[in-house]
Amino acid sequence: MSNDVAGAGAATDGEQVGERAGERAGEPAGQPALPTPDLRLRRAPRYRAFVITGAALAVLVAAVSTVVLPVTGKYSAGSVFGYLAISLGLFGGLLGAAVAVLVERPRRR
């Protein structure tokens, strides 16, 4: 034996399930829909991605520089890479942040 009443809860022609004619789902019956405000989407860059990318590229430059430059007897290759990675990494991170700021600036027409 079924608990369903014939036609109860079923969508009729032109209606979607859960909606009646002239009414949206989730809105009480008889109330008009509120007007939606016009919103502007602000597209801003993700600063963390720019800073990390700049620092990673700088560390890559430090690694290439360590391999390409000749090794002197005063410092080991690991020391040179460490100093270059730290100093160029900081500079690359700052440069990446500056690029992000420039990308965010509104363009003048």
Kinemage of the C-alpha trace (Angstrom):
@kinemage 1
@onewidth
@group {chain A} dominant
@subgroup {mainchain}
@vectorlist {calphas} color= white
{ca met a 1} P 0.000 0.000 0.000
{ca ser a 2} L 1.386 3.387 -0.980
{ca asn a 3} L 1.199 6.598 1.056
{ca asp a 4} L 1.257 8.784 -2.069
{ca val a 5} L -1.836 10.660 -3.059
{ca ala a 6} L -2.364 10.752 -6.796
{ca gly a 7} L -0.751 13.905 -8.172
{ca ala a 8} L 0.491 15.237 -4.803
{ca gly a 9} L 4.030 16.586 -5.053
{ca ala a 10} L 4.266 15.902 -8.760
{ca ala a 11} L 5.110 18.703 -11.135
{ca thr a 12} L 2.378 19.653 -13.549
{ca asp a 13} L 2.886 20.894 -17.081
{ca gly a 14} L 5.189 23.947 -17.078
{ca glu a 15} L 6.150 23.697 -13.391
{ca gln a 16} L 9.396 22.429 -11.935
{ca val a 17} L 9.557 20.210 -8.899
{ca gly a 18} L 9.428 22.341 -5.742
{ca glu a 19} L 8.159 25.457 -7.520
{ca arg a 20} L 4.750 26.818 -8.320
{ca ala a 21} L 3.884 29.224 -11.101
{ca gly a 22} L 5.290 32.710 -10.322
{ca glu a 23} L 7.180 31.610 -7.223
{ca arg a 24} L 10.863 30.770 -6.711
{ca ala a 25} L 12.105 27.987 -4.508
{ca gly a 26} L 12.824 29.233 -0.990
{ca glu a 27} L 10.561 32.301 -1.181
{ca pro a 28} L 7.263 32.498 0.667
{ca ala a 29} L 4.140 32.500 -1.467
{ca gly a 30} L 2.658 35.890 -2.294
{ca gln a 31} L 5.784 38.000 -1.698
{ca pro a 32} L 7.494 39.677 -4.650
{ca ala a 33} L 11.146 38.970 -5.311
{ca leu a 34} L 13.536 41.613 -3.949
{ca pro a 35} L 15.526 43.550 -6.541
{ca thr a 36} L 19.137 42.456 -6.787
{ca pro a 37} L 21.718 45.244 -6.439
{ca asp a 38} L 24.215 45.851 -9.229
{ca leu a 39} L 27.572 44.634 -7.959
{ca arg a 40} L 31.012 45.113 -9.486
{ca leu a 41} L 33.424 42.230 -9.309
{ca arg a 42} L 36.829 43.407 -8.085
{ca arg a 43} L 39.554 41.300 -9.576
{ca ala a 44} L 42.680 41.476 -7.428
{ca pro a 45} L 45.843 39.411 -7.810
{ca arg a 46} L 46.839 36.935 -5.148
{ca tyr a 47} L 49.904 38.531 -3.592
{ca arg a 48} L 51.191 35.324 -2.054
{ca ala a 49} L 51.429 33.689 -5.476
{ca phe a 50} L 53.383 36.628 -6.909
{ca val a 51} L 55.795 36.764 -3.962
{ca ile a 52} L 56.405 33.002 -3.953
{ca thr a 53} L 56.899 32.948 -7.727
{ca gly a 54} L 59.393 35.821 -7.550
{ca ala a 55} L 61.321 34.175 -4.723
{ca ala a 56} L 61.342 30.783 -6.483
{ca leu a 57} L 62.669 32.307 -9.702
{ca ala a 58} L 65.368 34.125 -7.719
{ca val a 59} L 66.436 30.887 -5.992
{ca leu a 60} L 66.606 29.254 -9.430
{ca val a 61} L 68.884 32.103 -10.593
{ca ala a 62} L 71.013 31.526 -7.487
{ca ala a 63} L 71.335 27.821 -8.290
{ca val a 64} L 72.329 28.504 -11.898
{ca ser a 65} L 74.797 31.178 -10.800
{ca thr a 66} L 76.382 28.783 -8.312
{ca val a 67} L 76.896 26.147 -10.982
{ca val a 68} L 78.119 28.555 -13.689
{ca leu a 69} L 80.463 30.737 -11.618
{ca pro a 70} L 83.892 29.309 -10.746
{ca val a 71} L 84.419 28.065 -7.174
{ca thr a 72} L 87.076 29.944 -5.218
{ca gly a 73} L 88.995 28.431 -2.353
{ca lys a 74} L 87.537 30.887 0.147
{ca tyr a 75} L 83.863 29.755 -0.001
{ca ser a 76} L 82.303 26.411 -0.858
{ca ala a 77} L 79.624 26.023 -3.526
{ca gly a 78} L 77.021 25.347 -0.812
{ca ser a 79} L 77.869 28.573 0.996
{ca val a 80} L 77.695 30.590 -2.194
{ca phe a 81} L 74.335 29.048 -3.059
{ca gly a 82} L 72.978 29.728 0.452
{ca tyr a 83} L 74.009 33.384 0.451
{ca leu a 84} L 72.746 33.947 -3.080
{ca ala a 85} L 69.476 32.090 -2.412
{ca ile a 86} L 68.710 34.177 0.661
{ca ser a 87} L 69.666 37.539 -0.802
{ca leu a 88} L 68.200 36.976 -4.270
{ca gly a 89} L 65.140 35.246 -2.780
{ca leu a 90} L 64.304 38.329 -0.721
{ca phe a 91} L 64.879 40.588 -3.707
{ca gly a 92} L 62.758 38.320 -5.950
{ca gly a 93} L 59.925 38.265 -3.405
{ca leu a 94} L 59.912 42.057 -3.238
{ca leu a 95} L 60.004 42.280 -7.022
{ca gly a 96} L 57.074 39.839 -7.244
{ca ala a 97} L 55.079 41.943 -4.778
{ca ala a 98} L 55.816 45.070 -6.821
{ca val a 99} L 54.557 43.334 -9.965
{ca ala a 100} L 51.356 42.348 -8.121
{ca val a 101} L 50.799 45.967 -7.081
{ca leu a 102} L 51.297 47.130 -10.669
{ca val a 103} L 48.874 44.489 -11.968
{ca glu a 104} L 46.232 45.594 -9.461
{ca arg a 105} L 46.408 49.292 -10.346
{ca pro a 106} L 43.410 50.392 -12.378
{ca arg a 107} L 44.239 51.183 -15.950
{ca arg a 108} L 43.597 54.719 -17.122
{ca arg a 109} L 41.836 55.100 -20.443
